[in-house]
Amino acid sequence: MNCVPPSDVPGLLREVAGTGLPTVAYPNSGERWDADTQRWAGTTDPRDFGHAAAQWITDGAVLIGAAAAPAPNTSAPSEPSWTPFRTKRVQVQGIK
């Protein structure tokens, strides 16, 4: 999932869950691009992104990133109870 609003990630993870392929969530900040002003509009809270990212890991994402316009420290977890670098070995056919 690349450059989609964070709110779209859970549904997309559910759609690809049965494929056996590793899933990557690389959403944007949730703001919208204003073509008239050539700027991102809206607000985002890094803590919300951190909470959502923890759930995406639980839902099967093996890698979390941040695409367009992430706020500083957006990909950092908001609570120390979440371990951001939990790893999982994944074998994809044809890739070693």
MARPA-465549 format. One line per 10 residues: number of its first residue (from 1); their letters; for each residue x, y, z of N, C-alpha, C. Coordinates in pm, whole numbers, always signed. Example, Ala and Ser with C-alpha at 12.3 -4.5 7.8 and 13.67 -1.06 7.14 Angstrom:
1 = as = +1319,-569,+780,+1230,-450,+780,+1320,-330,+780; +1285,-225,+708,+1367,-106,+714,+1290,+3,+787
// end
This chain:
1 = mncvppsdvp = +85,-116,+0,+0,+0,+0,+90,+122,+0; +95,+193,-109,+186,+306,-121,+108,+436,-138; +140,+532,-53,+88,+668,-62,-65,+674,-59; -124,+590,+24,-269,+594,+46,-293,+658,+182; -411,+710,+207,-441,+762,+340,-429,+649,+444; -378,+680,+564,-367,+577,+667,-499,+506,+695; -609,+575,+679,-740,+513,+705,-772,+402,+605; -706,+399,+490,-729,+295,+390,-649,+168,+415; -544,+177,+496,-452,+64,+514,-520,-61,+571; -602,-53,+678,-661,-176,+731,-740,-257,+628
11 = gllrevagtg = -822,-191,+550,-901,-260,+449,-813,-323,+341; -708,-252,+302,-617,-306,+201,-540,-426,+255; -500,-420,+382,-433,-536,+443,-524,-658,+443; -652,-637,+472,-748,-748,+471,-762,-807,+330; -759,-719,+228,-775,-766,+90,-660,-855,+45; -538,-828,+90,-422,-905,+44,-379,-1012,+143; -449,-1025,+254,-408,-1117,+360,-395,-1261,+312; -479,-1307,+224,-476,-1446,+181,-380,-1477,+69; -304,-1380,+22,-216,-1404,-94,-87,-1475,-57; -48,-1470,+70,+79,-1529,+110,+198,-1440,+83
21 = lptvaypnsg = +175,-1323,+25,+284,-1230,-3,+305,-1137,+117; +429,-1093,+138,+452,-997,+246,+385,-864,+212; +328,-801,+312,+260,-674,+288,+339,-560,+349; +341,-450,+276,+413,-330,+317,+311,-217,+323; +307,-147,+434,+220,-31,+448,+309,+94,+444; +291,+174,+342,+373,+293,+320,+280,+410,+290; +191,+442,+386,+89,+544,+359,+144,+686,+365; +62,+778,+316,+95,+919,+331,+52,+965,+471; +58,+1092,+497,+28,+1144,+631,-121,+1152,+661; -203,+1135,+559,-347,+1151,+578,-395,+1289,+539
31 = erwdadtqrw = -302,+1378,+511,-339,+1510,+462,-375,+1497,+314; -428,+1602,+257,-461,+1599,+116,-380,+1706,+43; -347,+1678,-81,-269,+1771,-162,-361,+1877,-220; -328,+2004,-196,-405,+2115,-250,-329,+2165,-373; -379,+2133,-490,-310,+2169,-614,-304,+2320,-636; -404,+2393,-583,-404,+2539,-600,-290,+2605,-525; -267,+2561,-401,-162,+2623,-320,-30,+2548,-327; -32,+2429,-391,+86,+2344,-403,+141,+2307,-265; +49,+2276,-173,+86,+2239,-36,-6,+2129,+14; +42,+2060,+118,-42,+1963,+187,-137,+2039,+278
41 = agttdprdfg = -263,+1998,+283,-363,+2064,+365,-419,+1964,+467; -456,+2016,+581,-510,+1932,+686,-408,+1915,+797; -442,+1833,+892,-351,+1810,+1004,-330,+1661,+1022; -223,+1628,+1090,-193,+1490,+1121,-127,+1486,+1258; -144,+1379,+1329,-85,+1363,+1462,+5,+1240,+1459; +136,+1258,+1480,+228,+1144,+1479,+188,+1033,+1575; +124,+1067,+1687,+81,+963,+1782,-25,+874,+1719; -116,+934,+1641,-219,+854,+1573,-154,+759,+1473; -54,+808,+1401,+16,+725,+1304,+85,+609,+1375; +147,+637,+1489,+215,+533,+1566,+120,+426,+1614
51 = haaaqwitdg = +5,+466,+1665,-96,+369,+1710,-146,+286,+1592; -172,+353,+1480,-221,+282,+1362,-115,+184,+1311; +11,+226,+1310,+119,+138,+1262,+130,+13,+1348; +112,+26,+1476,+116,-91,+1564,+5,-189,+1526; -112,-138,+1493,-222,-224,+1451,-194,-288,+1316; -131,-214,+1225,-99,-270,+1093,-5,-389,+1106; +90,-381,+1200,+181,-494,+1225,+98,-614,+1273; +8,-588,+1367,-80,-694,+1417,-163,-754,+1305; -204,-670,+1211,-288,-713,+1099,-209,-779,+986; -76,-788,+1000,+2,-861,+902,+105,-785,+823
61 = avligaaaap = +113,-654,+835,+216,-580,+762,+354,-618,+816; +447,-641,+727,+582,-679,+769,+678,-561,+763; +636,-452,+701,+718,-333,+691,+626,-211,+692; +662,-111,+772,+585,+13,+780,+676,+127,+737; +626,+215,+655,+701,+332,+612,+609,+452,+611; +657,+560,+555,+576,+681,+544,+607,+746,+410; +505,+769,+331,+524,+827,+198,+518,+979,+207; +437,+1042,+125,+434,+1187,+111,+397,+1260,+240; +471,+1365,+265,+444,+1461,+372,+434,+1403,+512; +519,+1309,+550,+511,+1265,+690,+560,+1375,+783
71 = apntsapsep = +499,+1385,+898,+545,+1481,+998,+674,+1429,+1059; +756,+1518,+1116,+878,+1470,+1182,+845,+1364,+1286; +923,+1258,+1290,+906,+1148,+1385,+774,+1073,+1367; +711,+1086,+1251,+582,+1020,+1231,+592,+870,+1246; +699,+811,+1195,+706,+666,+1198,+756,+614,+1331; +787,+703,+1425,+830,+660,+1558,+709,+616,+1638; +724,+510,+1717,+611,+467,+1799,+578,+571,+1904; +452,+582,+1938,+411,+683,+2034,+415,+632,+2177; +426,+501,+2196,+431,+446,+2330,+544,+344,+2338; +618,+343,+2446,+732,+253,+2455,+695,+105,+2458
81 = swtpfrtkrv = +568,+73,+2475,+528,-68,+2480,+529,-133,+2341; +535,-52,+2236,+536,-106,+2101,+680,-116,+2053; +720,-230,+2003,+855,-250,+1952,+853,-228,+1801; +913,-118,+1752,+899,-85,+1611,+975,-177,+1516; +1074,-250,+1563,+1155,-329,+1471,+1135,-478,+1492; +1013,-519,+1517,+981,-660,+1526,+1000,-720,+1387; +1076,-825,+1377,+1105,-880,+1245,+1036,-1013,+1226; +1016,-1045,+1101,+954,-1171,+1064,+1018,-1214,+933; +1068,-1336,+930,+1131,-1386,+808,+1023,-1425,+709; +1035,-1374,+588,+937,-1401,+485,+1009,-1448,+359
91 = qvqgik = +963,-1560,+304,+1021,-1613,+179,+921,-1589,+67; +962,-1518,-34,+880,-1493,-151,+936,-1578,-265; +850,-1649,-333,+894,-1736,-440,+979,-1660,-542; +1097,-1714,-569,+1187,-1653,-668,+1278,-1548,-610; +1263,-1513,-484,+1347,-1411,-420,+1414,-1472,-300; +1543,-1458,-289,+1614,-1511,-173,+1669,-1400,-88
// end
